[in-house]
Amino acid sequence: MKKLLIANWKMNPKTETEAEEMAQYSDKDGVIVCPPFPFLPIVKGALNKADLGAQDLFWEKDGGPFTGEVSGEELKGFGVKYVIIGHSDRRKYFNETDEEVAKKTATAMRAGLVPVVCVGESRQEHDAGKAKEVVKKQFEFVLGALPVGVNGELIMSYEPVWAISSNAAEAGLVAEAVAEAPMVASKMIKFMKTLAEPYGINIKYIYGGSANNENIKMLLAQDEIEGFLVGGASLIKEEFEKMIIAVS
Ligand code: PGA
């Protein structure tokens, strides 16, 4: 099975011209491009093979007095297929809670979008041996909120917060994150599968955290990992092109 590559551009790039160039080099089967909202139109126009994703949505279903928010219907109607939910940036900077992440996941599925839900432990939690406990709690909120009778897809992205490139760089832990993460991810995904078993739904499990051209082979060798959520490396043409070739 071909593994997915989901490009999470976060709050990048600065201009529409750059966004268009990035979409062009990302435009391959099995790639999902998640730009900031203002660049959805230009990216949509530039993609023929890759799919379009967004980086967030609001949990309310219909329109209403929710200044600054975007609904699942609006995204779906525009042609967005996937939506990242509960990224650690959002949990950290916007205090997104497990309840909110779960509500957003349910709303996305009802709107016919495929949620890409992020879970993962911090460095302190990892070091304290609490990774499974943290991921279990985050994941069970999502599982418990899945809408009954909606036969949608769900992608779970295990992203150890300490292995995300910007966090790892800040803590001087890049080499460690790169070396350790594939095995850690593989084990955690196996654990998540056991948690999801009673729910009988179709879930894809991917990994995010310093995935790049250097470690992609090592990551690809882990059967449990069905794809990658890529931040920093998706912004660099040469880097992302090599990753696309590696998964093809
Ligand atoms: P990274 O980001 O690839 O730069 O570590 C991944 C993510 O935050 O989704």
Residues whose N, C-alpha, C, O or C-beta is under 5 A from the ligand:
A	BS01	PGA	N8 A163 I164 S165 S166 G208 G209 S210 A211 L229 V230 G231 G232 A233
